[in-house]
Amino acid sequence: KPPEDETKHRRLQSRVPSAVPSVHQHHLTEQTKPSHTRGTLTVQDVFKPPLSHFWPPKFSAFNHLQAEMAPVLAESDANVVVSAPTGAGKTALFEMALVRLLFDPDRAHTGAARRAVYISPTKALCEERFQDWSTRLAKMDPTLKVALVTGDADAGQASSCDIASADVIVTTPEKWDGSTRNCDSESLIRSVNLLMIDEVHHLGDKSSGSTLEAVLCRMMKTQRVAVGDGNGDEAGFRSDMRSDMRIVAVSATLPNIADIATFIEAAGNAYSFDSSYRAVPLEVHVRGQGFVGKNQFMFDRGLTNSMLIILYELVIASY
């Protein structure tokens, strides 16, 4: 092979992961970790004032899951992927990384850019985060700007100028794909320091998973090229480069968390929490039901009726 082809071949080979990243399995049960040994952390144990003012009066202490994740999220810039049940407090994980980025005194002192992007598959979640974070960040720093980009034609939607000047952008995969697809969006992508992905299991969705995957690949590749340009690399890319953009991804259901961790370069920072980390305990009951009915419709209808009977029996048994 010519020398240039051999160099290209070695680069391609070095991009292939050498091993699947280790997955940190956290199982919190009465047997492995009794209730009296479970610890929480006050907000001020993790973030000193005024950073700690972001959470009160919403809450003043991080729960068991958040306390476990505080060191990696609040004290490092590592990529992280977390699988935890609904209601366990995953939103606060995003907020730890967000507060670290926006109010890091070292970053503010150097005048470095600070921009975060939150991506959720549903407009309802985006609107909820936009309303919540806009209010709470304004109390911390009135100069911070939060932009909502979901495609709805209402007064709350951000214009292209608003997006360019926003510190936090809340959007869906489809809208962010459209906003970053053209060649003029390279500077916008390079300016992102924190990418927060909610419901990351949608990567496997047949209808919208490809869009989210394309967005992630575009963001990571553009960031690597930016690092390559800054280091004088003629090709603009090296396999050993790590971008300056941090990725935090969460989901309530992620059986292939090791694969996701490999994809977003979060080796060693993949955390899986079981249902015992829920703030409200959840009991799971499984009851088999044979096929009853002449067709699928009648079978589904029979399951609905059976569920009502099961719920009635559970209520009666609780008294």
Disulfide bonds with the S-S distance in Angstrom:
none
